[in-house]
Amino acid sequence: MNLIEHLTVVEETRSDINKKHDLVDVIFLVISAIMAGAEGWQDIQLYGESKEGWLRQYRPFKNGIPKRHTIARILKSVVAESLLEALLNWV
C-alpha cells in the first residue's frame, strides 16, 4: 500500500458540515510540505499554492488548497493515534 492508501484510515472529529477539504488531501499536503522544508502553517499553504499542479497528480483537492488557519483547524481534528498508526504501517 502507498502512503495515500494508508492515510484513508485516519480518523477525525470534524462534523460533516465542516468537511469542505478532504482530510487525506490535507494530510498529504502537510507531509509533502514538511518534507520540502515547510516550518509553519503559512509555509504549508504557500507550498500547496506553488505545487498545486503536482499535488493534483495524486489527490483531487476539489476545493483548492486550504488557507493556513483551515489547515491548522483540520489537523487539530485528527485523532493522533490513528495518524500515528497509519504512518507506522506505511513505513
N, CA, C and O atoms as a CHARMM CRD file, in Angstrom:
* protein
*
  364
    1    1 MET  N      0.84100  -1.19500   0.00000 PROA 1      0.00000
    2    1 MET  CA     0.00000   0.00000   0.00000 PROA 1      0.00000
    3    1 MET  C      0.87600   1.24500   0.00000 PROA 1      0.00000
    4    1 MET  O      1.94700   1.27400   0.60600 PROA 1      0.00000
    5    2 ASN  N      0.39900   2.26200  -0.68900 PROA 2      0.00000
    6    2 ASN  CA     1.14400   3.51300  -0.70800 PROA 2      0.00000
    7    2 ASN  C      0.66800   4.43500   0.42200 PROA 2      0.00000
    8    2 ASN  O     -0.28900   4.12100   1.12900 PROA 2      0.00000
    9    3 LEU  N      1.34000   5.56100   0.57700 PROA 3      0.00000
   10    3 LEU  CA     1.03500   6.49400   1.66300 PROA 3      0.00000
   11    3 LEU  C     -0.42800   6.91400   1.65200 PROA 3      0.00000
   12    3 LEU  O     -1.08200   6.89900   2.69400 PROA 3      0.00000
   13    4 ILE  N     -0.94300   7.28400   0.50400 PROA 4      0.00000
   14    4 ILE  CA    -2.31500   7.78700   0.42300 PROA 4      0.00000
   15    4 ILE  C     -3.31300   6.72200   0.86500 PROA 4      0.00000
   16    4 ILE  O     -4.28700   7.03000   1.55100 PROA 4      0.00000
   17    5 GLU  N     -3.07800   5.48100   0.47900 PROA 5      0.00000
   18    5 GLU  CA    -3.96700   4.39900   0.91600 PROA 5      0.00000
   19    5 GLU  C     -3.93900   4.24400   2.43400 PROA 5      0.00000
   20    5 GLU  O     -4.97500   3.99600   3.05100 PROA 5      0.00000
   21    6 HSD  N     -2.78300   4.38500   3.02700 PROA 6      0.00000
   22    6 HSD  CA    -2.67400   4.29300   4.48700 PROA 6      0.00000
   23    6 HSD  C     -3.38700   5.45900   5.16800 PROA 6      0.00000
   24    6 HSD  O     -3.97200   5.28300   6.23700 PROA 6      0.00000
   25    7 LEU  N     -3.34600   6.63700   4.56900 PROA 7      0.00000
   26    7 LEU  CA    -3.95900   7.81100   5.18600 PROA 7      0.00000
   27    7 LEU  C     -5.48200   7.73800   5.21300 PROA 7      0.00000
   28    7 LEU  O     -6.11300   8.45700   5.98800 PROA 7      0.00000
   29    8 THR  N     -6.08000   6.89600   4.39600 PROA 8      0.00000
   30    8 THR  CA    -7.54400   6.81300   4.35900 PROA 8      0.00000
   31    8 THR  C     -8.14200   6.27400   5.65700 PROA 8      0.00000
   32    8 THR  O     -9.34500   6.41200   5.87800 PROA 8      0.00000
   33    9 VAL  N     -7.33700   5.66900   6.50800 PROA 9      0.00000
   34    9 VAL  CA    -7.85500   5.13400   7.77600 PROA 9      0.00000
   35    9 VAL  C     -7.74400   6.13200   8.92900 PROA 9      0.00000
   36    9 VAL  O     -8.17700   5.83900  10.04400 PROA 9      0.00000
   37   10 VAL  N     -7.17300   7.29500   8.67400 PROA 10     0.00000
   38   10 VAL  CA    -7.01700   8.30000   9.73000 PROA 10     0.00000
   39   10 VAL  C     -8.40000   8.82800  10.12200 PROA 10     0.00000
   40   10 VAL  O     -9.22300   9.15000   9.26600 PROA 10     0.00000
   41   11 GLU  N     -8.63300   8.90600  11.41800 PROA 11     0.00000
   42   11 GLU  CA    -9.91400   9.36900  11.95200 PROA 11     0.00000
   43   11 GLU  C     -9.83100  10.84900  12.30700 PROA 11     0.00000
   44   11 GLU  O     -8.75900  11.38700  12.58400 PROA 11     0.00000
   45   12 GLU  N    -11.00300  11.49100  12.28800 PROA 12     0.00000
   46   12 GLU  CA   -11.07900  12.91300  12.62100 PROA 12     0.00000
   47   12 GLU  C    -12.35800  13.18400  13.38600 PROA 12     0.00000
   48   12 GLU  O    -13.25900  12.34600  13.42900 PROA 12     0.00000
   49   13 THR  N    -12.43300  14.36800  13.99300 PROA 13     0.00000
   50   13 THR  CA   -13.60000  14.72000  14.79700 PROA 13     0.00000
   51   13 THR  C    -14.44600  15.81500  14.16300 PROA 13     0.00000
   52   13 THR  O    -15.39700  16.28400  14.78900 PROA 13     0.00000
   53   14 ARG  N    -14.12900  16.24000  12.93500 PROA 14     0.00000
   54   14 ARG  CA   -14.93700  17.28000  12.28200 PROA 14     0.00000
   55   14 ARG  C    -16.33700  16.74800  11.99000 PROA 14     0.00000
   56   14 ARG  O    -16.51300  15.57200  11.66900 PROA 14     0.00000
   57   15 SER  N    -17.33000  17.63000  12.10500 PROA 15     0.00000
   58   15 SER  CA   -18.68600  17.24400  11.70500 PROA 15     0.00000
   59   15 SER  C    -18.77400  17.31500  10.18100 PROA 15     0.00000
   60   15 SER  O    -17.97600  18.00200   9.54200 PROA 15     0.00000
   61   16 ASP  N    -19.72900  16.61600   9.60900 PROA 16     0.00000
   62   16 ASP  CA   -19.85900  16.56500   8.15100 PROA 16     0.00000
   63   16 ASP  C    -20.01200  17.94900   7.53100 PROA 16     0.00000
   64   16 ASP  O    -19.53200  18.18500   6.42200 PROA 16     0.00000
   65   17 ILE  N    -20.66700  18.85600   8.22400 PROA 17     0.00000
   66   17 ILE  CA   -20.89600  20.19500   7.68400 PROA 17     0.00000
   67   17 ILE  C    -19.58300  20.98200   7.54500 PROA 17     0.00000
   68   17 ILE  O    -19.50600  21.93200   6.76700 PROA 17     0.00000
   69   18 ASN  N    -18.56300  20.58300   8.29800 PROA 18     0.00000
   70   18 ASN  CA   -17.27900  21.29000   8.27100 PROA 18     0.00000
   71   18 ASN  C    -16.22600  20.58700   7.42400 PROA 18     0.00000
   72   18 ASN  O    -15.03100  20.80400   7.62600 PROA 18     0.00000
   73   19 LYS  N    -16.64200  19.75700   6.49000 PROA 19     0.00000
   74   19 LYS  CA   -15.68700  18.98100   5.70100 PROA 19     0.00000
   75   19 LYS  C    -15.57600  19.48700   4.26500 PROA 19     0.00000
   76   19 LYS  O    -15.78700  18.73000   3.31800 PROA 19     0.00000
   77   20 LYS  N    -15.24600  20.75600   4.10700 PROA 20     0.00000
   78   20 LYS  CA   -15.04900  21.31700   2.76600 PROA 20     0.00000
   79   20 LYS  C    -13.80900  20.70900   2.11800 PROA 20     0.00000
   80   20 LYS  O    -13.81500  20.40300   0.92600 PROA 20     0.00000
   81   21 HSD  N    -12.75500  20.53400   2.89700 PROA 21     0.00000
   82   21 HSD  CA   -11.49900  19.97500   2.39300 PROA 21     0.00000
   83   21 HSD  C    -11.35700  18.53700   2.86800 PROA 21     0.00000
   84   21 HSD  O    -11.60100  18.23000   4.03500 PROA 21     0.00000
   85   22 ASP  N    -10.96400  17.66800   1.96400 PROA 22     0.00000
   86   22 ASP  CA   -10.78700  16.25500   2.27100 PROA 22     0.00000
   87   22 ASP  C     -9.59700  16.06300   3.21300 PROA 22     0.00000
   88   22 ASP  O     -8.53600  16.65400   3.01500 PROA 22     0.00000
   89   23 LEU  N     -9.78400  15.23700   4.23100 PROA 23     0.00000
   90   23 LEU  CA    -8.73800  15.01200   5.22900 PROA 23     0.00000
   91   23 LEU  C     -7.46800  14.44400   4.60700 PROA 23     0.00000
   92   23 LEU  O     -6.37000  14.89800   4.92700 PROA 23     0.00000
   93   24 VAL  N     -7.59900  13.46300   3.72800 PROA 24     0.00000
   94   24 VAL  CA    -6.41000  12.85900   3.11200 PROA 24     0.00000
   95   24 VAL  C     -5.67000  13.89400   2.27000 PROA 24     0.00000
   96   24 VAL  O     -4.43900  13.91600   2.26300 PROA 24     0.00000
   97   25 ASP  N     -6.40700  14.75600   1.55700 PROA 25     0.00000
   98   25 ASP  CA    -5.76300  15.82900   0.79200 PROA 25     0.00000
   99   25 ASP  C     -4.89700  16.69100   1.70800 PROA 25     0.00000
  100   25 ASP  O     -3.74500  16.98800   1.39000 PROA 25     0.00000
  101   26 VAL  N     -5.46000  17.08700   2.84000 PROA 26     0.00000
  102   26 VAL  CA    -4.75800  17.99600   3.75000 PROA 26     0.00000
  103   26 VAL  C     -3.54700  17.31500   4.38200 PROA 26     0.00000
  104   26 VAL  O     -2.47700  17.91800   4.47100 PROA 26     0.00000
  105   27 ILE  N     -3.70000  16.08300   4.81500 PROA 27     0.00000
  106   27 ILE  CA    -2.55700  15.39000   5.41900 PROA 27     0.00000
  107   27 ILE  C     -1.46000  15.17500   4.38200 PROA 27     0.00000
  108   27 ILE  O     -0.27900  15.33500   4.69000 PROA 27     0.00000
  109   28 PHE  N     -1.83500  14.81700   3.16600 PROA 28     0.00000
  110   28 PHE  CA    -0.84800  14.65800   2.09200 PROA 28     0.00000
  111   28 PHE  C     -0.12700  15.98300   1.82800 PROA 28     0.00000
  112   28 PHE  O      1.09200  16.00200   1.65200 PROA 28     0.00000
  113   29 LEU  N     -0.87000  17.07900   1.80000 PROA 29     0.00000
  114   29 LEU  CA    -0.27200  18.40500   1.62700 PROA 29     0.00000
  115   29 LEU  C      0.72300  18.69000   2.74600 PROA 29     0.00000
  116   29 LEU  O      1.84600  19.11700   2.48000 PROA 29     0.00000
  117   30 VAL  N      0.32600  18.45900   3.98500 PROA 30     0.00000
  118   30 VAL  CA     1.18300  18.76000   5.13600 PROA 30     0.00000
  119   30 VAL  C      2.45900  17.92300   5.10200 PROA 30     0.00000
  120   30 VAL  O      3.55200  18.45200   5.30100 PROA 30     0.00000
  121   31 ILE  N      2.32900  16.63300   4.85400 PROA 31     0.00000
  122   31 ILE  CA     3.51200  15.76600   4.80900 PROA 31     0.00000
  123   31 ILE  C      4.44600  16.19900   3.68700 PROA 31     0.00000
  124   31 ILE  O      5.65700  16.28600   3.88600 PROA 31     0.00000
  125   32 SER  N      3.89400  16.47100   2.51600 PROA 32     0.00000
  126   32 SER  CA     4.71600  16.89500   1.37400 PROA 32     0.00000
  127   32 SER  C      5.43300  18.20400   1.67200 PROA 32     0.00000
  128   32 SER  O      6.62100  18.35000   1.38500 PROA 32     0.00000
  129   33 ALA  N      4.70800  19.15200   2.24700 PROA 33     0.00000
  130   33 ALA  CA     5.29200  20.45900   2.54400 PROA 33     0.00000
  131   33 ALA  C      6.40200  20.35000   3.58700 PROA 33     0.00000
  132   33 ALA  O      7.45500  20.97100   3.43900 PROA 33     0.00000
  133   34 ILE  N      6.17400  19.57500   4.62800 PROA 34     0.00000
  134   34 ILE  CA     7.19400  19.41300   5.66700 PROA 34     0.00000
  135   34 ILE  C      8.43600  18.74300   5.09100 PROA 34     0.00000
  136   34 ILE  O      9.56000  19.13300   5.40700 PROA 34     0.00000
  137   35 MET  N      8.23300  17.73900   4.24900 PROA 35     0.00000
  138   35 MET  CA     9.38700  17.07200   3.62800 PROA 35     0.00000
  139   35 MET  C     10.16800  18.03000   2.73000 PROA 35     0.00000
  140   35 MET  O     11.36100  17.83700   2.49600 PROA 35     0.00000
  141   36 ALA  N      9.48600  19.06700   2.22800 PROA 36     0.00000
  142   36 ALA  CA    10.14300  20.05400   1.37900 PROA 36     0.00000
  143   36 ALA  C     10.71500  21.22000   2.18600 PROA 36     0.00000
  144   36 ALA  O     11.27900  22.15200   1.61300 PROA 36     0.00000
  145   37 GLY  N     10.57100  21.17100   3.51800 PROA 37     0.00000
  146   37 GLY  CA    11.18400  22.19300   4.35600 PROA 37     0.00000
  147   37 GLY  C     10.23600  23.19800   4.97700 PROA 37     0.00000
  148   37 GLY  O     10.69700  24.14400   5.61600 PROA 37     0.00000
  149   38 ALA  N      8.93400  23.03600   4.81700 PROA 38     0.00000
  150   38 ALA  CA     7.97900  23.96600   5.42400 PROA 38     0.00000
  151   38 ALA  C      8.10700  23.91600   6.94100 PROA 38     0.00000
  152   38 ALA  O      8.31200  22.85400   7.52900 PROA 38     0.00000
  153   39 GLU  N      7.98300  25.09200   7.56600 PROA 39     0.00000
  154   39 GLU  CA     8.16400  25.18000   9.01300 PROA 39     0.00000
  155   39 GLU  C      6.97100  25.77100   9.74500 PROA 39     0.00000
  156   39 GLU  O      7.07300  26.06500  10.93600 PROA 39     0.00000
  157   40 GLY  N      5.87000  25.94900   9.08300 PROA 40     0.00000
  158   40 GLY  CA     4.68900  26.50400   9.74300 PROA 40     0.00000
  159   40 GLY  C      3.49600  26.47000   8.81500 PROA 40     0.00000
  160   40 GLY  O      3.59400  26.07000   7.65500 PROA 40     0.00000
  161   41 TRP  N      2.34900  26.90500   9.36100 PROA 41     0.00000
  162   41 TRP  CA     1.10500  26.85000   8.58700 PROA 41     0.00000
  163   41 TRP  C      1.19100  27.67500   7.31100 PROA 41     0.00000
  164   41 TRP  O      0.73300  27.23500   6.25700 PROA 41     0.00000
  165   42 GLN  N      1.77400  28.86500   7.39700 PROA 42     0.00000
  166   42 GLN  CA     1.87700  29.71000   6.20300 PROA 42     0.00000
  167   42 GLN  C      2.77500  29.04900   5.15700 PROA 42     0.00000
  168   42 GLN  O      2.45300  29.06500   3.96900 PROA 42     0.00000
  169   43 ASP  N      3.88400  28.47600   5.58300 PROA 43     0.00000
  170   43 ASP  CA     4.76600  27.76200   4.64800 PROA 43     0.00000
  171   43 ASP  C      4.01900  26.62700   3.95300 PROA 43     0.00000
  172   43 ASP  O      4.18800  26.40400   2.75400 PROA 43     0.00000
  173   44 ILE  N      3.19100  25.91100   4.71500 PROA 44     0.00000
  174   44 ILE  CA     2.44100  24.79200   4.13500 PROA 44     0.00000
  175   44 ILE  C      1.45600  25.30600   3.09500 PROA 44     0.00000
  176   44 ILE  O      1.33100  24.72900   2.01500 PROA 44     0.00000
  177   45 GLN  N      0.75700  26.39000   3.41700 PROA 45     0.00000
  178   45 GLN  CA    -0.17800  26.97900   2.45800 PROA 45     0.00000
  179   45 GLN  C      0.55200  27.44500   1.19900 PROA 45     0.00000
  180   45 GLN  O      0.10400  27.16700   0.08600 PROA 45     0.00000
  181   46 LEU  N      1.66100  28.14400   1.36400 PROA 46     0.00000
  182   46 LEU  CA     2.42200  28.63400   0.20900 PROA 46     0.00000
  183   46 LEU  C      2.96200  27.48500  -0.63100 PROA 46     0.00000
  184   46 LEU  O      2.95600  27.55400  -1.86000 PROA 46     0.00000
  185   47 TYR  N      3.42400  26.44100   0.02200 PROA 47     0.00000
  186   47 TYR  CA     3.88800  25.25600  -0.70200 PROA 47     0.00000
  187   47 TYR  C      2.74200  24.68500  -1.53100 PROA 47     0.00000
  188   47 TYR  O      2.91000  24.38900  -2.71400 PROA 47     0.00000
  189   48 GLY  N      1.58400  24.53200  -0.90700 PROA 48     0.00000
  190   48 GLY  CA     0.42600  23.98600  -1.61300 PROA 48     0.00000
  191   48 GLY  C      0.03500  24.81700  -2.81100 PROA 48     0.00000
  192   48 GLY  O     -0.27900  24.27500  -3.87100 PROA 48     0.00000
  193   49 GLU  N      0.05000  26.12500  -2.65700 PROA 49     0.00000
  194   49 GLU  CA    -0.31500  27.00800  -3.76900 PROA 49     0.00000
  195   49 GLU  C      0.70400  26.93300  -4.89700 PROA 49     0.00000
  196   49 GLU  O      0.33600  26.98400  -6.07100 PROA 49     0.00000
  197   50 SER  N      1.97800  26.81200  -4.55000 PROA 50     0.00000
  198   50 SER  CA     3.01000  26.77500  -5.59100 PROA 50     0.00000
  199   50 SER  C      3.14800  25.40000  -6.24100 PROA 50     0.00000
  200   50 SER  O      3.64700  25.29500  -7.36100 PROA 50     0.00000
  201   51 LYS  N      2.71700  24.35800  -5.56100 PROA 51     0.00000
  202   51 LYS  CA     2.84500  22.98400  -6.07600 PROA 51     0.00000
  203   51 LYS  C      1.48700  22.33500  -6.33500 PROA 51     0.00000
  204   51 LYS  O      1.37900  21.11000  -6.38200 PROA 51     0.00000
  205   52 GLU  N      0.45900  23.15300  -6.50200 PROA 52     0.00000
  206   52 GLU  CA    -0.89100  22.61100  -6.65100 PROA 52     0.00000
  207   52 GLU  C     -1.00100  21.63300  -7.82100 PROA 52     0.00000
  208   52 GLU  O     -1.64900  20.59400  -7.69800 PROA 52     0.00000
  209   53 GLY  N     -0.38800  21.94900  -8.93000 PROA 53     0.00000
  210   53 GLY  CA    -0.42300  21.04700 -10.08500 PROA 53     0.00000
  211   53 GLY  C      0.16500  19.69200  -9.76700 PROA 53     0.00000
  212   53 GLY  O     -0.39800  18.66200 -10.13700 PROA 53     0.00000
  213   54 TRP  N      1.29700  19.68800  -9.08400 PROA 54     0.00000
  214   54 TRP  CA     1.93500  18.42300  -8.70600 PROA 54     0.00000
  215   54 TRP  C      1.06600  17.65900  -7.70900 PROA 54     0.00000
  216   54 TRP  O      0.87900  16.45000  -7.84700 PROA 54     0.00000
  217   55 LEU  N      0.53500  18.35900  -6.70700 PROA 55     0.00000
  218   55 LEU  CA    -0.30700  17.71700  -5.69800 PROA 55     0.00000
  219   55 LEU  C     -1.53900  17.07800  -6.33200 PROA 55     0.00000
  220   55 LEU  O     -1.97200  16.00200  -5.91700 PROA 55     0.00000
  221   56 ARG  N     -2.10200  17.74700  -7.34000 PROA 56     0.00000
  222   56 ARG  CA    -3.30800  17.23300  -8.00600 PROA 56     0.00000
  223   56 ARG  C     -3.02800  15.99200  -8.85900 PROA 56     0.00000
  224   56 ARG  O     -3.96800  15.33600  -9.31000 PROA 56     0.00000
  225   57 GLN  N     -1.79400  15.67000  -9.08000 PROA 57     0.00000
  226   57 GLN  CA    -1.48100  14.41100  -9.75600 PROA 57     0.00000
  227   57 GLN  C     -1.80800  13.22200  -8.85700 PROA 57     0.00000
  228   57 GLN  O     -1.99300  12.10500  -9.33800 PROA 57     0.00000
  229   58 TYR  N     -1.87800  13.46700  -7.55200 PROA 58     0.00000
  230   58 TYR  CA    -2.08500  12.40300  -6.57600 PROA 58     0.00000
  231   58 TYR  C     -3.41600  12.49700  -5.83800 PROA 58     0.00000
  232   58 TYR  O     -3.96800  11.47700  -5.42500 PROA 58     0.00000
  233   59 ARG  N     -3.93000  13.70000  -5.67100 PROA 59     0.00000
  234   59 ARG  CA    -5.17700  13.92700  -4.93700 PROA 59     0.00000
  235   59 ARG  C     -5.98600  14.99100  -5.66400 PROA 59     0.00000
  236   59 ARG  O     -5.40800  15.83300  -6.35100 PROA 59     0.00000
  237   60 PRO  N     -7.32500  14.97400  -5.52800 PROA 60     0.00000
  238   60 PRO  CA    -8.14300  15.91700  -6.30100 PROA 60     0.00000
  239   60 PRO  C     -8.12600  17.36500  -5.80700 PROA 60     0.00000
  240   60 PRO  O     -8.23300  18.27900  -6.62500 PROA 60     0.00000
  241   61 PHE  N     -7.99700  17.60500  -4.51600 PROA 61     0.00000
  242   61 PHE  CA    -8.07000  18.96900  -3.97100 PROA 61     0.00000
  243   61 PHE  C     -9.24200  19.72100  -4.60700 PROA 61     0.00000
  244   61 PHE  O     -9.06600  20.80200  -5.16900 PROA 61     0.00000
  245   62 LYS  N    -10.44500  19.13400  -4.51100 PROA 62     0.00000
  246   62 LYS  CA   -11.65500  19.66800  -5.15600 PROA 62     0.00000
  247   62 LYS  C    -11.93300  21.12200  -4.81600 PROA 62     0.00000
  248   62 LYS  O    -12.42700  21.87200  -5.65800 PROA 62     0.00000
  249   63 ASN  N    -11.62400  21.52600  -3.60400 PROA 63     0.00000
  250   63 ASN  CA   -11.87700  22.90400  -3.18300 PROA 63     0.00000
  251   63 ASN  C    -10.59800  23.71700  -3.08300 PROA 63     0.00000
  252   63 ASN  O    -10.53900  24.70000  -2.34500 PROA 63     0.00000
  253   64 GLY  N     -9.59100  23.31600  -3.81200 PROA 64     0.00000
  254   64 GLY  CA    -8.33200  24.04300  -3.82900 PROA 64     0.00000
  255   64 GLY  C     -7.48500  23.77700  -2.59500 PROA 64     0.00000
  256   64 GLY  O     -7.75400  22.86900  -1.80900 PROA 64     0.00000
  257   65 ILE  N     -6.46600  24.59100  -2.45300 PROA 65     0.00000
  258   65 ILE  CA    -5.55700  24.48200  -1.31000 PROA 65     0.00000
  259   65 ILE  C     -6.16100  25.25700  -0.14300 PROA 65     0.00000
  260   65 ILE  O     -6.50500  26.42900  -0.29600 PROA 65     0.00000
  261   66 PRO  N     -6.29600  24.62400   1.01300 PROA 66     0.00000
  262   66 PRO  CA    -6.87200  25.34300   2.15500 PROA 66     0.00000
  263   66 PRO  C     -5.92900  26.43100   2.66800 PROA 66     0.00000
  264   66 PRO  O     -4.71100  26.35000   2.50900 PROA 66     0.00000
  265   67 LYS  N     -6.52200  27.44100   3.28100 PROA 67     0.00000
  266   67 LYS  CA    -5.74800  28.51600   3.90400 PROA 67     0.00000
  267   67 LYS  C     -5.08600  27.99300   5.17800 PROA 67     0.00000
  268   67 LYS  O     -5.48000  26.95600   5.71100 PROA 67     0.00000
  269   68 ARG  N     -4.08600  28.71300   5.65600 PROA 68     0.00000
  270   68 ARG  CA    -3.28500  28.23200   6.79100 PROA 68     0.00000
  271   68 ARG  C     -4.12100  27.97000   8.04200 PROA 68     0.00000
  272   68 ARG  O     -3.87100  26.99900   8.75700 PROA 68     0.00000
  273   69 HSD  N     -5.10700  28.82200   8.31500 PROA 69     0.00000
  274   69 HSD  CA    -5.93100  28.62300   9.50600 PROA 69     0.00000
  275   69 HSD  C     -6.78500  27.36000   9.36900 PROA 69     0.00000
  276   69 HSD  O     -7.02800  26.65200  10.34600 PROA 69     0.00000
  277   70 THR  N     -7.22800  27.09500   8.15600 PROA 70     0.00000
  278   70 THR  CA    -8.02300  25.89500   7.90000 PROA 70     0.00000
  279   70 THR  C     -7.16600  24.64300   8.05900 PROA 70     0.00000
  280   70 THR  O     -7.61400  23.64800   8.62900 PROA 70     0.00000
  281   71 ILE  N     -5.94300  24.69300   7.55900 PROA 71     0.00000
  282   71 ILE  CA    -5.02600  23.55400   7.71000 PROA 71     0.00000
  283   71 ILE  C     -4.83700  23.24300   9.19200 PROA 71     0.00000
  284   71 ILE  O     -4.92600  22.08600   9.60500 PROA 71     0.00000
  285   72 ALA  N     -4.57900  24.26800   9.98300 PROA 72     0.00000
  286   72 ALA  CA    -4.37200  24.07700  11.42500 PROA 72     0.00000
  287   72 ALA  C     -5.61800  23.49800  12.08100 PROA 72     0.00000
  288   72 ALA  O     -5.52200  22.57900  12.89500 PROA 72     0.00000
  289   73 ARG  N     -6.78300  24.02700  11.73500 PROA 73     0.00000
  290   73 ARG  CA    -8.03300  23.55500  12.32900 PROA 73     0.00000
  291   73 ARG  C     -8.30400  22.08900  11.96800 PROA 73     0.00000
  292   73 ARG  O     -8.74000  21.30500  12.81100 PROA 73     0.00000
  293   74 ILE  N     -8.04000  21.73200  10.71200 PROA 74     0.00000
  294   74 ILE  CA    -8.25900  20.34800  10.29000 PROA 74     0.00000
  295   74 ILE  C     -7.31200  19.40600  11.03300 PROA 74     0.00000
  296   74 ILE  O     -7.73000  18.34600  11.49900 PROA 74     0.00000
  297   75 LEU  N     -6.05000  19.78700  11.14400 PROA 75     0.00000
  298   75 LEU  CA    -5.10100  18.90800  11.83800 PROA 75     0.00000
  299   75 LEU  C     -5.43900  18.75400  13.31900 PROA 75     0.00000
  300   75 LEU  O     -5.16600  17.71100  13.91400 PROA 75     0.00000
  301   76 LYS  N     -6.03000  19.78500  13.91500 PROA 76     0.00000
  302   76 LYS  CA    -6.44400  19.67000  15.31700 PROA 76     0.00000
  303   76 LYS  C     -7.57100  18.65800  15.48000 PROA 76     0.00000
  304   76 LYS  O     -7.78000  18.13500  16.57500 PROA 76     0.00000
  305   77 SER  N     -8.29900  18.37800  14.39700 PROA 77     0.00000
  306   77 SER  CA    -9.41900  17.43300  14.47100 PROA 77     0.00000
  307   77 SER  C     -8.98300  15.98500  14.26900 PROA 77     0.00000
  308   77 SER  O     -9.78600  15.06600  14.43200 PROA 77     0.00000
  309   78 VAL  N     -7.72300  15.77800  13.91700 PROA 78     0.00000
  310   78 VAL  CA    -7.23200  14.42300  13.64600 PROA 78     0.00000
  311   78 VAL  C     -7.05200  13.65800  14.95700 PROA 78     0.00000
  312   78 VAL  O     -6.52900  14.18900  15.93700 PROA 78     0.00000
  313   79 VAL  N     -7.49000  12.41600  14.95400 PROA 79     0.00000
  314   79 VAL  CA    -7.24500  11.52300  16.09400 PROA 79     0.00000
  315   79 VAL  C     -5.79300  11.06600  15.96500 PROA 79     0.00000
  316   79 VAL  O     -5.45900  10.26700  15.08900 PROA 79     0.00000
  317   80 ALA  N     -4.93900  11.57900  16.84200 PROA 80     0.00000
  318   80 ALA  CA    -3.48800  11.39000  16.72000 PROA 80     0.00000
  319   80 ALA  C     -3.08300   9.92500  16.62700 PROA 80     0.00000
  320   80 ALA  O     -2.20800   9.56900  15.83600 PROA 80     0.00000
  321   81 GLU  N     -3.70600   9.08800  17.41900 PROA 81     0.00000
  322   81 GLU  CA    -3.34600   7.66600  17.41700 PROA 81     0.00000
  323   81 GLU  C     -3.58100   7.02600  16.04900 PROA 81     0.00000
  324   81 GLU  O     -2.80400   6.17600  15.61400 PROA 81     0.00000
  325   82 SER  N     -4.65300   7.43800  15.37600 PROA 82     0.00000
  326   82 SER  CA    -4.94800   6.85100  14.06400 PROA 82     0.00000
  327   82 SER  C     -3.94900   7.32400  13.01100 PROA 82     0.00000
  328   82 SER  O     -3.59200   6.56500  12.11000 PROA 82     0.00000
  329   83 LEU  N     -3.49600   8.57300  13.12000 PROA 83     0.00000
  330   83 LEU  CA    -2.47700   9.06900  12.19300 PROA 83     0.00000
  331   83 LEU  C     -1.15300   8.35400  12.43800 PROA 83     0.00000
  332   83 LEU  O     -0.47800   7.94500  11.49300 PROA 83     0.00000
  333   84 LEU  N     -0.79100   8.20600  13.69200 PROA 84     0.00000
  334   84 LEU  CA     0.44400   7.50200  14.03400 PROA 84     0.00000
  335   84 LEU  C      0.41100   6.07000  13.51400 PROA 84     0.00000
  336   84 LEU  O      1.39100   5.59200  12.94300 PROA 84     0.00000
  337   85 GLU  N     -0.70000   5.39500  13.70600 PROA 85     0.00000
  338   85 GLU  CA    -0.83200   4.01500  13.23000 PROA 85     0.00000
  339   85 GLU  C     -0.71200   3.95000  11.70700 PROA 85     0.00000
  340   85 GLU  O     -0.04900   3.05900  11.17600 PROA 85     0.00000
  341   86 ALA  N     -1.34800   4.88600  11.00500 PROA 86     0.00000
  342   86 ALA  CA    -1.28100   4.90100   9.54300 PROA 86     0.00000
  343   86 ALA  C      0.15300   5.09900   9.06500 PROA 86     0.00000
  344   86 ALA  O      0.60000   4.42400   8.13800 PROA 86     0.00000
  345   87 LEU  N      0.86900   6.01900   9.69400 PROA 87     0.00000
  346   87 LEU  CA     2.24700   6.28700   9.28000 PROA 87     0.00000
  347   87 LEU  C      3.17300   5.12400   9.62200 PROA 87     0.00000
  348   87 LEU  O      4.05600   4.78400   8.83300 PROA 87     0.00000
  349   88 LEU  N      2.98300   4.51800  10.77900 PROA 88     0.00000
  350   88 LEU  CA     3.81100   3.36400  11.14900 PROA 88     0.00000
  351   88 LEU  C      3.56100   2.17800  10.22100 PROA 88     0.00000
  352   88 LEU  O      4.49400   1.45100   9.87900 PROA 88     0.00000
  353   89 ASN  N      2.32500   1.98100   9.81800 PROA 89     0.00000
  354   89 ASN  CA     2.01300   0.89400   8.88600 PROA 89     0.00000
  355   89 ASN  C      2.57700   1.15900   7.49500 PROA 89     0.00000
  356   89 ASN  O      2.87600   0.22500   6.75200 PROA 89     0.00000
  357   90 TRP  N      2.72000   2.43900   7.14600 PROA 90     0.00000
  358   90 TRP  CA     3.25900   2.80900   5.84000 PROA 90     0.00000
  359   90 TRP  C      4.74900   2.49600   5.75000 PROA 90     0.00000
  360   90 TRP  O      5.21700   1.97700   4.73700 PROA 90     0.00000
  361   91 VAL  N      5.50000   2.81400   6.81800 PROA 91     0.00000
  362   91 VAL  CA     6.94500   2.57300   6.80100 PROA 91     0.00000
  363   91 VAL  C      7.23600   1.22100   7.31500 PROA 91     0.00000
  364   91 VAL  O      8.39900   0.82300   7.38300 PROA 91     0.00000
